[in-house]
Amino acid sequence: VLAVALGGALALRAQTGGELYVRHVGVADGLAESSVTALAQDARGFVWLGTPEGLSQYNGYSFRTFKHRPSDSTSIIDNAITALAADSAALWVGTSNGLSRLDLATGQARGYAGPGRPGAWLPDRVVTAVLPAPGGAWVGTRGGLAWVAAGGGAPSRGARHLAGAPIRALFATPRGPVAVAEAGVYRYDGRAW
């Protein structure tokens, strides 16, 4: 993966004194596109690479590519991948046109639409960050924060005071999730941000 990001073959010296060789992999090997915009690793060890032209799963030897197919409601919602995060059962795929939850067992996705699309509820269509949590995921967008229930229940918007605040990053801490927005840093205490 490091070679994908840097675009070349590398030899690195490990702390034990041995060398670690990294082989360049790219479009010729099956990567959806050469520009990698997001990266995640799932619980099974697969590496997921988001690109402007789709999602690629790398098993250490070859790629499997996932793309939006307008005639298939179980495909990812868009090809322009902006954020990735994995939990034990799914890969959350942020795009420039909404969010998908890709079931790791079936390879099928469920889409959550952004504004201007049927069933839209996200604060903005461009997803900037995703943080899986028990029961769903926090989703950061250019227009604020939202909570998505993994079970497919009715999604709800995030706290009002974060509405309109572009979210830059989400991460977990021992004291709860933290959102980094243009307007500051917020921590969720279990009831409110």
N, C-alpha and C positions, 0 to 999 in steps of 0.2 A: 504494500500500500504506500509506503514511503516513496518507493520508486515511481509509483503512479503520480504522486504529488510533485515530485521533483523532476520527473521525466528522464531519468537516466539510470544506468547500472551503477551500483554503489558497493563499496566494501567498507564495512564499519568495524571498528575494534570494540568487542564486548568488554565489560569490566573484568572478566576472567582472563583476558589477554588473547582470546581466540578471535578469529575474524568471522563476521557475519556477512554473507553475500546476499544482495537483494537484486532480483531480476526485474527489469522493466517490463511491465505489461500495459497494453493499451488497446486502441481500437482494432488493430490487426488480430488481437487475441479475443475480441468480443466485447470490450468495454463499449457502452452505448455512445460515448463521445469523449474526446480527450480532455475537456475541461471538467474537473471534478469540483462540484459546488457544496457537497455535503458528504459526511462519512459516519458510519455507525457499525458496530459489531453486535450480532445477536448472541443469545445464550448458547447456541450450538457452535459458535465460532466463525460463522460466515461473516464476511465483510461486505457491507452494502455501500455502494458509491452512487451518489446522486449527481446527475449531469443536466445540462440544459436540454438534452435529447432523450432522457429516460433514466430508469433506475437499473443498476447492474448489481447482481449478487455474485461475489467471488468466493470460490471454495478452496482457493490455493492453487488450483490447476486450470480452471476455466470459468467463464462468465455465463450467467443466465440473465437475460434482459427482460425487463417489464416496461411496457409502454401503454400509454392511453390509447384505447380503441373505442371510438365513438359508439360503435354498435354493441359494445360489451360493458354492461353495467358493473361487472366485477373487476374491471381493469382500473389502474390508478387514475385519479381524476385529471391529471395533466402531466406532461413530460418534463416541464421545467422544474426540476427539484431544487428546493431552497433550504430544507432542513430534514434531518433524519434522527430518529431515536427509537431504540428497541426496548421492549419489555419481554417477559417470558413467553408470550404467545403471539406477539405481533410486532410489526415494524410500522411506526408512525411516519408517514411521508408527507412533509410539507412541500407545497408547490407554489407557483406564482398564480394559481387559480383555485386554491382551496387545500383541503387536507384529505389524505386517504389513510385508512388503517388496513394494512396488508396482513392477513392471517398467515402465519408462517407454516402452518400445517397444510393448508389448502392452496396457497398462492392466490387467493381471491381477495379483492380489496373492497372496502366500503368507503364511499366518498362523502365528505362533508363540504358543502358548497360555500363559496364566498359571495359577497353582494353581487346582485345582477344575475344570479342563476336561480333556477327553481329550488325551493327549500333552503335558501340562503339564510344563514344565521351568524356566521363568523363576523367579527368586527371589520375585517378587511379581507380581501381575497388572497393577498400575499402573506403566506405564513413565514415568520422569521425564526421561530424557535419552537421546540416541542419538548415537554418533560413528562414522561410516563409516571403515573402514580397509581396506587391501588384503586381499581375501578374505572380507570380512564387515563386522561392526559390533560395537562395544562397546555394551551396552544397560544403562543404569542404571535401577533400580527402587527402590521403597520398601524392598525387602528385600535389596538388594545389587546386584552387578554380574555380567553374563553376557556371553559371547562368542557371536555368531551367525554361522555360516558362510553366506556368500551362495549357495553352490552347492547348498544343500539337504542337506548332510551332517548327521550327528547333531550337534545343538548341544551345547555344553558350558557348564557353570556357570563363573562367574568365580572368581577366587582365593578361597580359604577365609577369609582374614583380612578380606575385604570382605563376606562373607556376613552378613546382618543389619544392615549399615550402609546406611541410606537415602542414595541417591545424589542429589545436588542438581544437578550439572552435569558435563558431559564436554567436554573440548576438546583439540585437538592442539597440541603444541609441537615445536620442532626436536629435542628430546631424548626425545620419545615422548608418548603420550596421558597426560592428567591427569584424575583423577576427584576431584570435590569432594563429600565426604560430610559427614554431621553430625559424624562423629568426627574429621575432618581432611581433608588434601589428600594424594592418593597419585599417584605417577607410575609408569607401567609401563616397565620397563627391557628389555623384549623377552622376559623369562622370568617375571617375577613383579611384583606390585604392591607 
